Amino acid sequence: MEYDVIVVGARVAGAATAMLLARRGLRVLVLEQARFPSDTLSTHQIQLPGVACLARWGLLDKVIASNAPPAREAVFAPGSVRLAGRYPEFEGVDAVYSPRRFILDALLVDAARQAGAEVIEGFVVSGLIFDGDRVVGVRGTEKGSVERTFRSRLVIGADGKHSKVAKWAGAAEYAKRPTGSASFYTYLAGVPCPAGEMYATSDHVAGYWPTNDGITLAFVAVPAARFDEFRADLDARFLGLARQHLGVRADSAERVERFRATPDLPNVFRTPVGPGWALVGDAGLVMDPITGQGIGNAMRDAEALVEAVVPGLDGGDLTRQLKRFQKQRDRRRKQMYEMTSDISSFRTNPQGDALFETLSGNQVGIDRFLGVLTGTIAPNDFFSPVRLVTLLGFRPTMRLLRVREAA
C-alpha cells in the first residue's frame, strides 16, 4: 500500500501532524522506534499557544483529566525583583499545563490512531528511499523482523533535534547559535506549587511547575561550562536552590524520581522542506529549552505544515506550499529564538535588569511580560518604544532606552 504521508517519529510533533492529516482524510503511516507509554527528556510546559491547539483539537479536556493542573499565575524573579501575575488570555485559554510526557505523548498517539492514522511502534527507520533527488519512502525494521519498505507521496521527519530524516535528506542548517546552557530536572513531592515559578540569576535559571498527581517539576539550567561541576552533587544543589527559591515550602520536599540531565542543547534552524520531504518540530527548528517553547512550537508547526500539505497533495503546488510554510515558520519563531539564545547565554543584560525594576508594581506590564514568556506576545511588540511608553510612561521608557544605548 502506498500512503499519502509517512511520518517518522510519534512524539508531540509527529503524532499531532499525523492526527491532523488523518482527520483531513489522508492515508497516513507513523513509524516510531519507542513504544508507548514512554518518557523522554522535556521541559513539560505547554505554553498558551500549544494549549490553544489542544483546545481546538478537542484534546485539552483529556490533558486536564490526566490530573495535570493548570498554572494560570506565574512568578518571575530575576535577581532581587519578584514579578507575580496572570497569563493574558489567548484564544480562549489562560493557563500553562505541564503534563508528564508519557501521558501527553500516548494521548496524542491514541488521537492519531482514532483519526485513522496507522501507527507502528518499535520500528527503527534506517534510511530514505529516493527516486532521483525526490524522497519517495522509507525503509527500516521492527525488532526481530526483516527489513520493510514503505512508499508515500511525502515523508515528514518528526524525529527530534538530531533528526536522521534531516541528515539523509540533506537539510541545510542556518541561524545556528552556540549551546549556552545545560539542563537538569527532577520531580518533588511535598512542595505546594499552584503557579509556575521562574528564578533567574547570573549563574542559573530555575523553574518549578505543577505536574500530574500533585508532583512538582523542578528544573535548573546552568551555563554549559558548569555541567560537570553542577552534576557532581545534584541532590545537595537542588535542595539548596529549592530552599533559596521556595523558602519553608522546601522543608518537606522529597525527590521522587531520578535526575535527568543533558548538555546537548543545540540552537539551529534547518531547511524544513525539499523534494518529497518535510520536517516538523525539533527536527526542523530546535532552541534551548530554557524558555520552554518546544512543545507549543511543535503543535503550532504541525498545524501550519498540515495547512500546506493538504492543498499541496490535493492537486495544488506542493513545493510552493511547503516553501510558504518555511517562510511563515521562520518569521514566527525568529524573535523568540533570539530571545531564548540570549537568555541561555547567561550574558549580563543591563536593559533587562532596568526593565524588571521598572515593571515592579506595574501589574499590567507584568502580565504582558508573562505573555512574552508564554509566546503569545512577540518580544519586539513588547519592547518597542511606543509600547513601552504606553505601558510605563515617557520618562521610565527614556531611561530604559539610555541603558540600551549604553550597553
Buried (B, 14 or more C-beta within 10 A) or exposed (E): EEBBBBBBBBBBBBBBBBBBBBBBEBBBBBBBBBEBBEEEBBBBBBBBBBBBBBBBBEBBEBBBEBBBBBBBBBBBBBEEBBBBBBBBBBEEBBBBBBBBBBBBBBBBBBBBBEBBBBBBBBBEBEBBBBEEEEBBBBBBBBEEEEEEEBBBBBBBBBBBBEBBBBBBBEBEEEBEBEBBBBBBBBBBBBBEBEBBBBBBBEEBBBBBBBBBEEBBBBBBBBBBEBBEEBBEEBEEBBBEBBBEBBEEBBEEBEBEEEBBBEBEBBBBBBBBBBBBBBBBBBBBBBBBBBBBBBBBBBBBBBBBBBBBBBBBBEEEEBEEBBBBBBEBBBEBBBBBBBBBBBBBBBEEBEBBBBBBBBBEEBEEBBBBBBBBBBBBBBBEEBBEEEBBBEBBEEEBBBBBBEBBEEE
